[in-house]
Amino acid sequence: MGKDRQPITNKVLTNALVYLPDDAVEELADIAEAHKEELTTDFTGKGKKKPESALTGKIDKILVKRNGVINLFGRMLTEVDQANVDGAVQVAHAFTTHTTEIELDYFAAVDDVTAAKDDETGSGHMGTAEFSTGTFYRFATVDLKELIKNLSDDSDIALDAARELAGQFLRSFIESLPQAKKNSTAPHTIPHLVHVAVRSDRPLSFAAAFEEPVRSAGHGGFVGRSVQGIDAYAKAANTLLGPDRVLHASHASLQFDKLEHLGQRHSSFEALVTATVDFALAEAPQ
C-alpha cells in the first residue's frame, strides 16, 4: 500500500441484493454523493450514528421504483414492504421430449510462443467439454390480471402498458436462445411450433405429454412425433378440464398444417402474438 493511501476503516454494505431500474441506480448514486461526508466518516466513536442512519428516509421512495422486468417477474425486498411486487410471469425449465445422450468433445490448446521453439512440444492444456442436442419443450405463462395490477391504477394506462409488455415478453420467449458456449455451438434455430392459449381458469402446461419419452420416427428425428404428442395431449387435457375454459387458442409452425387441437394456425410468430394479445386484453378485467 502506498504512503498516500489510508486503510478503509469501515464499510457500508446493503443487507440484500436489490434489483432496480437504471434511473433509480443513478438517483441512489446522487444521494450517496450528496451525503458522502456522512457515509465515509468513521462512525465507530461512542454515541455517533451508524452510516446507514445518514440515508434513513431518503432512499425508500427510490427503492419502490419499477420497470417492465419488475412488473413482469416481480421483486422481493424484505426491508421495504412497498418495494415487493408479485410476479405475473412463470417460466418452466426446458427439457427434451426424448431421451438424449451426452457427447464428449476432446480438445487441446497449444501455446503459440513455446510451440515455435524446437525444444518445446505438446499442448499447453487438454480437456473435454460436454454437449448434447435435442428437441426441447418450453413453457411459460402470464397472469394478465396480476400484470395489469402491477402496472397502474389507471385502467387505460395499465392496458396499454400490458399490451406492450405481454407482446414483448412473448416475442422474447419465442426467439430467446441459450447463451452458454454460444460461440462454439451457434445454436441459432427457431421453434418448430409455438402454441398460445388464453384460459379463463388456470395455466396448462403440456409437459406431461412427454412423461413417456418420444421415440424417433422411422427415418429419424423427434420433431414430428413431439408435435403429434402435444396435439394429442391438448385434446385429452382440454376435454378432461372442459373445453369452455379455453377462450382462445392458436399456433404458428414451420410445416405442420394439420393440428386439430391447437387452435387457429397463423403464418408468422408476429401474427400469432398480435392476435393472442389483442384477444386476451379484450377479455381482461377492467
KESE-345435 format. One line per 3 residues: their letters; for each residue x, y, z of N, C-alpha, C. Coordinates in nm, 3 decimals, always signed. Layout:
<recs>
a> X Y Z X Y Z X Y Z; ...;
</recs>
This chain:
<recs>
mgk> +0.085 -0.119 +0.000 +0.000 +0.000 +0.000 +0.088 +0.124 +0.000; +0.060 +0.220 -0.086 +0.140 +0.341 -0.096 +0.128 +0.427 +0.028; +0.220 +0.520 +0.044 +0.223 +0.605 +0.162 +0.101 +0.695 +0.169;
drq> +0.051 +0.737 +0.052 -0.061 +0.832 +0.049 -0.197 +0.768 +0.072; -0.201 +0.635 +0.072 -0.330 +0.566 +0.086 -0.354 +0.530 +0.232; -0.477 +0.546 +0.272 -0.515 +0.510 +0.408 -0.606 +0.388 +0.405;
pit> -0.591 +0.297 +0.499 -0.678 +0.179 +0.501 -0.822 +0.218 +0.528; -0.915 +0.145 +0.467 -1.057 +0.170 +0.490 -1.095 +0.115 +0.627; -1.147 +0.203 +0.711 -1.178 +0.161 +0.848 -1.321 +0.112 +0.865;
nkv> -1.408 +0.142 +0.770 -1.546 +0.093 +0.779 -1.602 +0.072 +0.639; -1.695 -0.020 +0.627 -1.761 -0.048 +0.500 -1.911 -0.038 +0.520; -1.978 +0.016 +0.421 -2.124 +0.025 +0.425 -2.179 -0.069 +0.321;
ltn> -2.247 -0.173 +0.362 -2.299 -0.275 +0.271 -2.449 -0.287 +0.286; -2.518 -0.322 +0.179 -2.662 -0.347 +0.189 -2.685 -0.485 +0.247; -2.804 -0.504 +0.304 -2.838 -0.634 +0.363 -2.888 -0.733 +0.261;
alv> -2.922 -0.687 +0.141 -2.977 -0.775 +0.038 -2.947 -0.719 -0.100; -2.948 -0.808 -0.200 -2.937 -0.764 -0.338 -3.067 -0.695 -0.378; -3.057 -0.586 -0.450 -3.174 -0.509 -0.489 -3.174 -0.490 -0.640;
ylp> -3.282 -0.530 -0.705 -3.295 -0.507 -0.849 -3.369 -0.376 -0.869; -3.305 -0.284 -0.944 -3.363 -0.152 -0.965 -3.352 -0.110 -1.111; -3.440 -0.020 -1.155 -3.425 +0.039 -1.290 -3.299 +0.125 -1.295;
dda> -3.251 +0.151 -1.415 -3.128 +0.229 -1.432 -3.139 +0.367 -1.369; -3.253 +0.434 -1.387 -3.264 +0.570 -1.333 -3.263 +0.570 -1.181; -3.313 +0.462 -1.119 -3.311 +0.454 -0.972 -3.168 +0.437 -0.922;
vee> -3.087 +0.362 -0.994 -2.947 +0.345 -0.956 -2.875 +0.480 -0.962; -2.904 +0.559 -1.065 -2.843 +0.691 -1.078 -2.887 +0.784 -0.964; -3.012 +0.774 -0.924 -3.061 +0.858 -0.814 -2.994 +0.819 -0.683;
lad> -2.975 +0.689 -0.660 -2.906 +0.645 -0.539 -2.762 +0.695 -0.538; -2.698 +0.691 -0.654 -2.561 +0.743 -0.663 -2.557 +0.892 -0.630; -2.657 +0.966 -0.676 -2.663 +1.109 -0.646 -2.679 +1.133 -0.496;
iae> -2.762 +1.053 -0.431 -2.781 +1.066 -0.286 -2.652 +1.034 -0.212; -2.584 +0.927 -0.256 -2.459 +0.889 -0.192 -2.355 +1.001 -0.207; -2.353 +1.064 -0.323 -2.259 +1.173 -0.345 -2.293 +1.293 -0.257;
ahk> -2.424 +1.321 -0.243 -2.467 +1.435 -0.162 -2.437 +1.414 -0.014; -2.433 +1.288 +0.031 -2.408 +1.256 +0.172 -2.275 +1.183 +0.188; -2.183 +1.218 +0.102 -2.052 +1.150 +0.101 -1.982 +1.162 +0.236;
eel> -1.987 +1.279 +0.296 -1.915 +1.300 +0.421 -1.969 +1.211 +0.533; -2.104 +1.206 +0.544 -2.162 +1.122 +0.649 -2.130 +0.975 +0.627; -2.129 +0.933 +0.501 -2.111 +0.791 +0.471 -1.966 +0.746 +0.483;
ttd> -1.873 +0.838 +0.466 -1.732 +0.799 +0.467 -1.663 +0.830 +0.599; -1.734 +0.897 +0.692 -1.677 +0.925 +0.822 -1.670 +0.798 +0.905; -1.568 +0.787 +0.986 -1.556 +0.672 +1.076 -1.659 +0.687 +1.187;
ftg> -1.759 +0.600 +1.190 -1.868 +0.610 +1.286 -1.847 +0.519 +1.407; -1.724 +0.476 +1.429 -1.701 +0.382 +1.539 -1.699 +0.449 +1.675; -1.694 +0.582 +1.675 -1.688 +0.654 +1.803 -1.816 +0.637 +1.883;
kgk> -1.804 +0.640 +2.015 -1.919 +0.620 +2.101 -2.020 +0.732 +2.084; -2.146 +0.693 +2.072 -2.252 +0.790 +2.062 -2.275 +0.845 +1.923; -2.191 +0.807 +1.829 -2.209 +0.855 +1.693 -2.303 +0.765 +1.615;
kkp> -2.369 +0.820 +1.517 -2.465 +0.745 +1.438 -2.397 +0.644 +1.348; -2.469 +0.537 +1.316 -2.418 +0.439 +1.222 -2.429 +0.494 +1.080; -2.349 +0.445 +0.986 -2.351 +0.501 +0.849 -2.487 +0.497 +0.783;
esa> -2.562 +0.385 +0.801 -2.689 +0.376 +0.729 -2.792 +0.477 +0.777; -2.775 +0.530 +0.900 -2.872 +0.626 +0.950 -2.868 +0.757 +0.872; -2.757 +0.782 +0.802 -2.748 +0.903 +0.722 -2.844 +0.902 +0.605;
ltg> -2.890 +0.784 +0.564 -2.979 +0.773 +0.449 -3.123 +0.740 +0.488; -3.150 +0.732 +0.618 -3.283 +0.696 +0.664 -3.388 +0.790 +0.605; -3.489 +0.732 +0.542 -3.598 +0.810 +0.485 -3.568 +0.872 +0.351;
kid> -3.444 +0.856 +0.302 -3.406 +0.920 +0.177 -3.411 +0.826 +0.057; -3.408 +0.696 +0.082 -3.397 +0.603 -0.031 -3.519 +0.514 -0.053; -3.609 +0.509 +0.046 -3.724 +0.419 +0.031 -3.807 +0.452 -0.093;
kil> -3.824 +0.579 -0.122 -3.906 +0.619 -0.237 -3.838 +0.583 -0.369; -3.707 +0.563 -0.364 -3.635 +0.519 -0.484 -3.641 +0.367 -0.498; -3.637 +0.297 -0.386 -3.638 +0.151 -0.389 -3.770 +0.094 -0.440;
vkr> -3.877 +0.172 -0.436 -4.006 +0.121 -0.483 -4.024 +0.139 -0.633; -3.929 +0.204 -0.700 -3.941 +0.225 -0.845 -3.938 +0.092 -0.919; -4.007 +0.089 -1.033 -4.017 -0.035 -1.112 -3.985 -0.008 -1.258;
ngv> -3.957 -0.115 -1.328 -3.952 -0.111 -1.475 -4.032 -0.228 -1.528; -4.029 -0.251 -1.659 -4.109 -0.358 -1.717 -4.070 -0.495 -1.665; -3.942 -0.519 -1.645 -3.896 -0.650 -1.597 -3.951 -0.678 -1.458;
inl> -3.949 -0.578 -1.370 -4.001 -0.596 -1.234 -4.152 -0.619 -1.237; -4.223 -0.545 -1.321 -4.368 -0.565 -1.330 -4.403 -0.704 -1.383; -4.317 -0.759 -1.468 -4.342 -0.893 -1.521 -4.302 -1.002 -1.424;
fgr> -4.178 -0.995 -1.374 -4.121 -1.106 -1.298 -4.124 -1.086 -1.146; -4.161 -0.967 -1.102 -4.174 -0.944 -0.959 -4.041 -0.908 -0.893; -4.050 -0.878 -0.763 -3.931 -0.843 -0.685 -3.965 -0.858 -0.537;
mlt> -3.870 -0.907 -0.458 -3.890 -0.919 -0.314 -3.780 -0.842 -0.242; -3.819 -0.755 -0.151 -3.724 -0.681 -0.069 -3.784 -0.669 +0.070; -3.736 -0.750 +0.163 -3.800 -0.759 +0.294 -3.787 -0.630 +0.375;
evd> -3.681 -0.551 +0.349 -3.660 -0.429 +0.427 -3.759 -0.319 +0.392; -3.815 -0.324 +0.270 -3.909 -0.220 +0.227 -4.032 -0.290 +0.168; -4.138 -0.296 +0.247 -4.257 -0.370 +0.205 -4.314 -0.317 +0.074;
qan> -4.312 -0.184 +0.057 -4.373 -0.125 -0.062 -4.297 -0.161 -0.190; -4.174 -0.212 -0.175 -4.094 -0.247 -0.294 -4.127 -0.386 -0.345; -4.200 -0.465 -0.267 -4.233 -0.601 -0.309 -4.335 -0.599 -0.422;
vdg> -4.310 -0.683 -0.523 -4.400 -0.693 -0.638 -4.422 -0.841 -0.668; -4.547 -0.883 -0.672 -4.577 -1.022 -0.710 -4.557 -1.040 -0.860; -4.481 -1.140 -0.897 -4.454 -1.166 -1.038 -4.577 -1.210 -1.114;
avq> -4.590 -1.164 -1.238 -4.702 -1.204 -1.323 -4.663 -1.314 -1.420; -4.535 -1.347 -1.427 -4.484 -1.445 -1.522 -4.427 -1.565 -1.448; -4.453 -1.682 -1.500 -4.390 -1.806 -1.453 -4.325 -1.874 -1.574;
vah> -4.201 -1.919 -1.556 -4.127 -1.982 -1.665 -4.074 -2.117 -1.617; -4.105 -2.222 -1.692 -4.057 -2.356 -1.658 -3.922 -2.382 -1.726; -3.844 -2.473 -1.669 -3.719 -2.509 -1.734 -3.749 -2.592 -1.860;
aft> -3.663 -2.578 -1.958 -3.680 -2.653 -2.083 -3.625 -2.795 -2.066; -3.684 -2.890 -2.135 -3.633 -3.027 -2.131 -3.659 -3.093 -2.266; -3.583 -3.196 -2.296 -3.602 -3.265 -2.423 -3.725 -3.355 -2.416;
tht> -3.791 -3.369 -2.527 -3.911 -3.453 -2.533 -3.873 -3.601 -2.544; -3.746 -3.630 -2.550 -3.698 -3.766 -2.573 -3.572 -3.788 -2.489; -3.527 -3.910 -2.480 -3.401 -3.936 -2.412 -3.286 -3.881 -2.496;
tei> -3.184 -3.836 -2.429 -3.069 -3.781 -2.501 -2.941 -3.825 -2.432; -2.833 -3.822 -2.504 -2.705 -3.865 -2.450 -2.604 -3.751 -2.456; -2.513 -3.753 -2.360 -2.408 -3.652 -2.355 -2.292 -3.695 -2.445;
eld> -2.249 -3.602 -2.529 -2.133 -3.625 -2.615 -2.012 -3.555 -2.554; -1.898 -3.623 -2.554 -1.775 -3.564 -2.502 -1.689 -3.515 -2.618; -1.651 -3.390 -2.611 -1.568 -3.330 -2.714 -1.428 -3.306 -2.657;
yfa> -1.330 -3.379 -2.709 -1.192 -3.365 -2.663 -1.128 -3.245 -2.732; -1.054 -3.165 -2.655 -0.988 -3.050 -2.716 -0.851 -3.029 -2.651; -0.765 -2.963 -2.724 -0.632 -2.929 -2.673 -0.599 -2.786 -2.713;
avd> -0.522 -2.718 -2.630 -0.478 -2.581 -2.658 -0.326 -2.578 -2.658; -0.271 -2.507 -2.755 -0.126 -2.501 -2.769 -0.081 -2.355 -2.754; +0.025 -2.336 -2.677 +0.085 -2.204 -2.663 +0.167 -2.175 -2.788;
dvt> +0.126 -2.076 -2.866 +0.193 -2.047 -2.992 +0.339 -2.007 -2.973; +0.369 -1.943 -2.861 +0.506 -1.895 -2.839 +0.600 -2.012 -2.811; +0.562 -2.095 -2.713 +0.650 -2.207 -2.678 +0.650 -2.314 -2.785;
aak> +0.541 -2.329 -2.859 +0.534 -2.431 -2.962 +0.628 -2.400 -3.078; +0.663 -2.272 -3.092 +0.752 -2.233 -3.201 +0.898 -2.269 -3.173; +0.926 -2.300 -3.047 +1.064 -2.336 -3.011 +1.089 -2.483 -3.041;
dde> +1.211 -2.513 -3.082 +1.244 -2.652 -3.119 +1.237 -2.746 -3.000; +1.265 -2.695 -2.880 +1.272 -2.783 -2.764 +1.140 -2.794 -2.688; +1.032 -2.734 -2.741 +0.902 -2.738 -2.674 +0.801 -2.807 -2.764;
tgs> +0.742 -2.917 -2.718 +0.638 -2.987 -2.794 +0.519 -3.016 -2.703; +0.409 -3.055 -2.764 +0.291 -3.090 -2.686 +0.200 -2.971 -2.662; +0.088 -2.998 -2.597 -0.012 -2.894 -2.574 +0.008 -2.828 -2.439;
ghm> -0.047 -2.707 -2.428 -0.043 -2.638 -2.301 -0.160 -2.676 -2.212; -0.266 -2.728 -2.273 -0.385 -2.767 -2.196 -0.464 -2.870 -2.275; -0.516 -2.969 -2.203 -0.606 -3.068 -2.264 -0.729 -3.084 -2.177;
gta> -0.841 -3.110 -2.239 -0.964 -3.127 -2.162 -1.077 -3.180 -2.248; -1.194 -3.191 -2.188 -1.314 -3.233 -2.260 -1.429 -3.140 -2.226; -1.518 -3.122 -2.318 -1.641 -3.045 -2.297 -1.759 -3.136 -2.327;
efs> -1.868 -3.117 -2.253 -1.988 -3.200 -2.270 -2.091 -3.124 -2.353; -2.149 -3.194 -2.450 -2.250 -3.136 -2.536 -2.367 -3.234 -2.551; -2.484 -3.180 -2.577 -2.598 -3.263 -2.614 -2.690 -3.178 -2.702;
tgt> -2.778 -3.243 -2.773 -2.874 -3.172 -2.856 -3.006 -3.245 -2.849; -3.112 -3.179 -2.890 -3.241 -3.246 -2.883 -3.355 -3.153 -2.921; -3.475 -3.208 -2.919 -3.597 -3.132 -2.940 -3.653 -3.096 -2.803;
fyr> -3.663 -2.967 -2.774 -3.699 -2.920 -2.640 -3.844 -2.873 -2.634; -3.902 -2.894 -2.515 -4.034 -2.836 -2.484 -4.012 -2.726 -2.381; -4.068 -2.608 -2.409 -4.058 -2.495 -2.318 -4.198 -2.443 -2.287;
fat> -4.215 -2.389 -2.165 -4.347 -2.341 -2.123 -4.332 -2.218 -2.036; -4.421 -2.121 -2.059 -4.430 -2.003 -1.974 -4.574 -1.958 -1.970; -4.610 -1.884 -1.867 -4.746 -1.833 -1.855 -4.744 -1.692 -1.800;
vdl> -4.838 -1.609 -1.844 -4.850 -1.471 -1.798 -4.988 -1.452 -1.735; -4.990 -1.406 -1.611 -5.116 -1.372 -1.543 -5.148 -1.226 -1.576; -5.236 -1.205 -1.671 -5.265 -1.069 -1.717 -5.331 -0.984 -1.608;
kel> -5.413 -1.046 -1.525 -5.477 -0.972 -1.417 -5.372 -0.917 -1.322; -5.273 -1.000 -1.288 -5.166 -0.956 -1.198 -5.078 -0.851 -1.264; -5.051 -0.869 -1.393 -4.968 -0.773 -1.465 -5.034 -0.636 -1.469;
ikn> -5.163 -0.632 -1.499 -5.235 -0.505 -1.505 -5.235 -0.438 -1.368; -5.251 -0.518 -1.264 -5.249 -0.462 -1.127 -5.112 -0.402 -1.095; -5.005 -0.466 -1.144 -4.870 -0.416 -1.118 -4.841 -0.285 -1.189;
lsd> -4.909 -0.262 -1.299 -4.870 -0.152 -1.387 -4.925 -0.016 -1.344; -5.053 -0.006 -1.317 -5.109 +0.125 -1.285 -5.250 +0.110 -1.232; -5.291 +0.210 -1.152 -5.430 +0.215 -1.106 -5.522 +0.269 -1.214;
dsd> -5.464 +0.334 -1.313 -5.541 +0.386 -1.426 -5.557 +0.273 -1.528; -5.681 +0.230 -1.552 -5.705 +0.112 -1.636 -5.656 +0.132 -1.779; -5.674 +0.253 -1.834 -5.630 +0.277 -1.971 -5.478 +0.270 -1.984;
ial> -5.408 +0.331 -1.890 -5.262 +0.326 -1.891 -5.214 +0.184 -1.870; -5.278 +0.113 -1.778 -5.237 -0.024 -1.747 -5.257 -0.116 -1.867; -5.367 -0.101 -1.939 -5.394 -0.186 -2.054 -5.295 -0.160 -2.167;
daa> -5.262 -0.035 -2.191 -5.165 -0.003 -2.296 -5.028 -0.059 -2.260; -4.988 -0.044 -2.134 -4.859 -0.096 -2.090 -4.858 -0.248 -2.093; -4.970 -0.309 -2.053 -4.978 -0.455 -2.053 -4.970 -0.510 -2.195;
rel> -5.029 -0.440 -2.290 -5.023 -0.482 -2.430 -4.877 -0.486 -2.478; -4.804 -0.380 -2.446 -4.664 -0.374 -2.489 -4.579 -0.479 -2.418; -4.593 -0.490 -2.286 -4.511 -0.583 -2.209 -4.541 -0.729 -2.243;
agq> -4.669 -0.762 -2.249 -4.707 -0.901 -2.280 -4.659 -0.939 -2.419; -4.674 -0.848 -2.515 -4.628 -0.875 -2.650 -4.478 -0.893 -2.658; -4.403 -0.804 -2.592 -4.258 -0.815 -2.594 -4.210 -0.940 -2.522;
flr> -4.278 -0.976 -2.414 -4.239 -1.099 -2.345 -4.259 -1.221 -2.435; -4.373 -1.229 -2.503 -4.399 -1.342 -2.591 -4.295 -1.350 -2.703; -4.267 -1.236 -2.764 -4.166 -1.235 -2.872 -4.030 -1.278 -2.821;
sfi> -3.992 -1.229 -2.705 -3.862 -1.264 -2.647 -3.857 -1.411 -2.609; -3.966 -1.462 -2.552 -3.968 -1.603 -2.512 -3.958 -1.694 -2.634; -4.026 -1.657 -2.740 -4.025 -1.738 -2.862 -3.886 -1.744 -2.924;
esl> -3.818 -1.630 -2.928 -3.693 -1.622 -3.002 -3.568 -1.627 -2.915; -3.583 -1.637 -2.784 -3.465 -1.641 -2.697 -3.388 -1.771 -2.717; -3.258 -1.763 -2.693 -3.169 -1.877 -2.712 -3.075 -1.889 -2.594;
pqa> -3.029 -2.010 -2.564 -2.929 -2.025 -2.457 -2.800 -1.954 -2.495; -2.733 -1.896 -2.396 -2.613 -1.818 -2.422 -2.483 -1.892 -2.392; -2.490 -1.998 -2.312 -2.368 -2.071 -2.275 -2.305 -2.135 -2.399;
kkn> -2.175 -2.117 -2.414 -2.097 -2.175 -2.524 -2.154 -2.138 -2.661; -2.216 -2.021 -2.671 -2.279 -1.984 -2.798 -2.177 -1.967 -2.910; -2.054 -1.927 -2.875 -1.954 -1.907 -2.980 -1.903 -2.039 -3.037;
sta> -1.916 -2.147 -2.961 -1.868 -2.276 -3.011 -1.980 -2.368 -3.055; -2.106 -2.323 -3.040 -2.218 -2.407 -3.083 -2.313 -2.335 -3.180; -2.314 -2.202 -3.177 -2.402 -2.123 -3.265 -2.543 -2.181 -3.274;
pht> -2.616 -2.187 -3.161 -2.747 -2.254 -3.160 -2.861 -2.166 -3.209; -2.847 -2.111 -3.329 -2.942 -2.010 -3.376 -3.055 -2.072 -3.458; -3.133 -2.153 -3.391 -3.251 -2.212 -3.454 -3.376 -2.137 -3.408;
iph> -3.489 -2.169 -3.467 -3.617 -2.114 -3.421 -3.709 -2.230 -3.386; -3.811 -2.206 -3.306 -3.902 -2.314 -3.269 -3.976 -2.370 -3.391; -3.996 -2.501 -3.392 -4.078 -2.562 -3.497 -4.226 -2.531 -3.476;
lvh> -4.264 -2.517 -3.350 -4.405 -2.496 -3.318 -4.417 -2.407 -3.195; -4.505 -2.307 -3.201 -4.541 -2.225 -3.086 -4.693 -2.229 -3.071; -4.738 -2.267 -2.954 -4.882 -2.272 -2.925 -4.911 -2.177 -2.810;
vav> -5.014 -2.094 -2.826 -5.053 -1.999 -2.723 -5.202 -2.015 -2.695; -5.238 -2.013 -2.567 -5.379 -2.026 -2.528 -5.413 -1.920 -2.425; -5.535 -1.869 -2.433 -5.590 -1.779 -2.332 -5.698 -1.859 -2.259;
rsd> -5.679 -1.873 -2.128 -5.770 -1.957 -2.050 -5.842 -1.873 -1.944; -5.959 -1.919 -1.905 -6.037 -1.849 -1.804 -6.012 -1.904 -1.664; -5.941 -2.019 -1.654 -5.930 -2.084 -1.524 -5.788 -2.082 -1.466;
rpl> -5.696 -2.148 -1.532 -5.562 -2.168 -1.479 -5.468 -2.200 -1.593; -5.337 -2.182 -1.574 -5.243 -2.220 -1.680 -5.244 -2.371 -1.701; -5.207 -2.414 -1.822 -5.200 -2.557 -1.851 -5.072 -2.584 -1.930;
sfa> -4.979 -2.653 -1.866 -4.856 -2.695 -1.932 -4.880 -2.831 -1.997; -4.816 -2.853 -2.112 -4.824 -2.981 -2.181 -4.703 -3.070 -2.152; -4.630 -3.037 -2.045 -4.509 -3.113 -2.013 -4.538 -3.261 -1.992;
aaf> -4.655 -3.292 -1.936 -4.688 -3.432 -1.908 -4.706 -3.514 -2.035; -4.716 -3.447 -2.150 -4.725 -3.521 -2.276 -4.599 -3.603 -2.301; -4.490 -3.565 -2.235 -4.361 -3.631 -2.260 -4.312 -3.708 -2.138;
eep> -4.408 -3.745 -2.050 -4.372 -3.830 -1.936 -4.312 -3.961 -1.988; -4.366 -4.010 -2.101 -4.303 -4.120 -2.172 -4.225 -4.060 -2.288; -4.093 -4.074 -2.290 -4.012 -4.008 -2.392 -4.055 -4.047 -2.533;
vrs> -4.051 -3.950 -2.622 -4.084 -3.972 -2.763 -3.976 -4.058 -2.828; -4.019 -4.150 -2.913 -3.924 -4.231 -2.990 -3.908 -4.170 -3.129; -3.793 -4.182 -3.185 -3.768 -4.121 -3.315 -3.851 -4.190 -3.423;
agh> -3.883 -4.115 -3.527 -3.956 -4.171 -3.640 -3.867 -4.269 -3.716; -3.929 -4.345 -3.804 -3.854 -4.448 -3.876 -3.737 -4.391 -3.955; -3.754 -4.272 -4.010 -3.649 -4.208 -4.087 -3.559 -4.121 -3.999;
ggf> -3.584 -4.121 -3.867 -3.507 -4.041 -3.774 -3.576 -3.910 -3.740; -3.533 -3.846 -3.633 -3.590 -3.718 -3.592 -3.701 -3.732 -3.490; -3.713 -3.629 -3.404 -3.810 -3.631 -3.295 -3.918 -3.524 -3.307;
vgr> -3.900 -3.428 -3.396 -3.989 -3.313 -3.401 -4.132 -3.354 -3.435; -4.149 -3.432 -3.542 -4.282 -3.469 -3.587 -4.363 -3.538 -3.479; -4.304 -3.637 -3.415 -4.377 -3.711 -3.312 -4.396 -3.627 -3.185;
svq> -4.306 -3.535 -3.157 -4.324 -3.445 -3.043 -4.445 -3.355 -3.065; -4.458 -3.303 -3.186 -4.572 -3.217 -3.219 -4.702 -3.297 -3.212; -4.701 -3.419 -3.262 -4.819 -3.505 -3.253 -4.857 -3.529 -3.107;
gid> -4.755 -3.546 -3.022 -4.781 -3.567 -2.879 -4.846 -3.446 -2.814; -4.802 -3.327 -2.851 -4.862 -3.205 -2.797 -5.007 -3.192 -2.842; -5.032 -3.219 -2.969 -5.168 -3.208 -3.023 -5.262 -3.306 -2.954;
aya> -5.216 -3.428 -2.935 -5.299 -3.530 -2.870 -5.322 -3.496 -2.723; -5.219 -3.447 -2.656 -5.235 -3.413 -2.514 -5.328 -3.294 -2.497; -5.319 -3.197 -2.587 -5.409 -3.082 -2.580 -5.554 -3.126 -2.587;
kaa> -5.584 -3.219 -2.677 -5.720 -3.269 -2.690 -5.765 -3.338 -2.561; -5.681 -3.426 -2.508 -5.719 -3.503 -2.389 -5.734 -3.413 -2.266; -5.636 -3.323 -2.245 -5.639 -3.239 -2.125 -5.755 -3.140 -2.129;
ntl> -5.780 -3.080 -2.243 -5.889 -2.983 -2.253 -6.026 -3.049 -2.247; -6.035 -3.173 -2.292 -6.160 -3.248 -2.277 -6.184 -3.279 -2.130; -6.080 -3.317 -2.059 -6.091 -3.352 -1.918 -6.127 -3.231 -1.833;
lgp> -6.063 -3.117 -1.858 -6.090 -2.996 -1.781 -6.218 -2.927 -1.825; -6.254 -2.946 -1.949 -6.372 -2.879 -2.003 -6.330 -2.780 -2.109; -6.374 -2.797 -2.232 -6.330 -2.711 -2.343 -6.372 -2.566 -2.329;
drv> -6.474 -2.537 -2.250 -6.521 -2.399 -2.235 -6.419 -2.310 -2.165; -6.321 -2.371 -2.099 -6.220 -2.292 -2.027 -6.118 -2.231 -2.122; -6.108 -2.284 -2.242 -6.015 -2.229 -2.341 -6.087 -2.118 -2.417;
lha> -6.050 -1.994 -2.390 -6.115 -1.880 -2.455 -6.060 -1.855 -2.594; -5.932 -1.886 -2.611 -5.867 -1.861 -2.739 -5.746 -1.953 -2.749; -5.724 -2.011 -2.866 -5.607 -2.095 -2.888 -5.560 -2.076 -3.031;
sha> -5.429 -2.071 -3.049 -5.373 -2.057 -3.183 -5.229 -2.105 -3.182; -5.173 -2.121 -3.301 -5.036 -2.169 -3.312 -4.972 -2.119 -3.441; -4.841 -2.127 -3.446 -4.765 -2.099 -3.568 -4.654 -2.202 -3.575;
slq> -4.624 -2.249 -3.695 -4.526 -2.357 -3.708 -4.456 -2.351 -3.843; -4.352 -2.429 -3.854 -4.275 -2.434 -3.977 -4.346 -2.513 -4.087; -4.404 -2.628 -4.050 -4.453 -2.717 -4.156 -4.572 -2.803 -4.118;
fdk> -4.629 -2.780 -4.000 -4.737 -2.869 -3.955 -4.871 -2.803 -3.978; -4.940 -2.847 -4.081 -5.066 -2.784 -4.121 -5.189 -2.850 -4.059; -5.178 -2.974 -4.017 -5.295 -3.048 -3.970 -5.286 -3.075 -3.820;
leh> -5.297 -2.968 -3.743 -5.301 -2.978 -3.597 -5.441 -2.939 -3.554; -5.521 -3.036 -3.517 -5.663 -3.014 -3.497 -5.697 -2.953 -3.363; -5.606 -2.963 -3.264 -5.643 -2.928 -3.127 -5.560 -2.814 -3.068;
lgq> -5.491 -2.741 -3.154 -5.408 -2.630 -3.107 -5.459 -2.495 -3.156; -5.580 -2.493 -3.204 -5.642 -2.367 -3.244 -5.604 -2.322 -3.383; -5.634 -2.197 -3.412 -5.611 -2.141 -3.545 -5.462 -2.133 -3.577;
rhs> -5.428 -2.162 -3.701 -5.290 -2.153 -3.744 -5.261 -2.015 -3.802; -5.150 -1.954 -3.757 -5.106 -1.824 -3.810 -4.980 -1.846 -3.892; -4.960 -1.758 -3.988 -4.848 -1.775 -4.080 -4.716 -1.729 -4.023;
sfe> -4.719 -1.648 -3.916 -4.596 -1.596 -3.859 -4.608 -1.584 -3.708; -4.494 -1.576 -3.640 -4.494 -1.556 -3.495 -4.553 -1.420 -3.461; -4.524 -1.319 -3.541 -4.575 -1.185 -3.513 -4.728 -1.182 -3.519;
alv> -4.786 -1.248 -3.619 -4.931 -1.254 -3.628 -4.990 -1.331 -3.510; -4.922 -1.435 -3.469 -4.967 -1.515 -3.354 -4.969 -1.431 -3.227; -4.861 -1.359 -3.202 -4.851 -1.276 -3.081 -4.955 -1.166 -3.082;
tat> -4.967 -1.096 -3.194 -5.062 -0.985 -3.202 -5.205 -1.030 -3.179; -5.244 -1.138 -3.245 -5.382 -1.188 -3.231 -5.410 -1.233 -3.087; -5.312 -1.300 -3.026 -5.332 -1.350 -2.890 -5.343 -1.238 -2.789;
vdf> -5.252 -1.140 -2.796 -5.253 -1.029 -2.701 -5.379 -0.946 -2.719; -5.418 -0.921 -2.842 -5.542 -0.844 -2.865 -5.662 -0.912 -2.804; -5.673 -1.042 -2.823 -5.787 -1.114 -2.767 -5.780 -1.115 -2.616;
ala> -5.663 -1.145 -2.560 -5.651 -1.159 -2.416 -5.684 -1.029 -2.343; -5.639 -0.915 -2.397 -5.664 -0.789 -2.331 -5.808 -0.740 -2.352; -5.869 -0.785 -2.460 -6.011 -0.754 -2.479 -6.095 -0.825 -2.374;
eap> -6.045 -0.942 -2.328 -6.117 -1.018 -2.226 -6.071 -0.986 -2.085; -5.962 -0.908 -2.071 -5.906 -0.881 -1.939 -6.002 -0.798 -1.855; -6.003 -0.819 -1.722 -6.089 -0.739 -1.635 -6.046 -0.594 -1.632;
q> -6.142 -0.501 -1.636 -6.111 -0.359 -1.635 -6.093 -0.309 -1.493;
</recs>
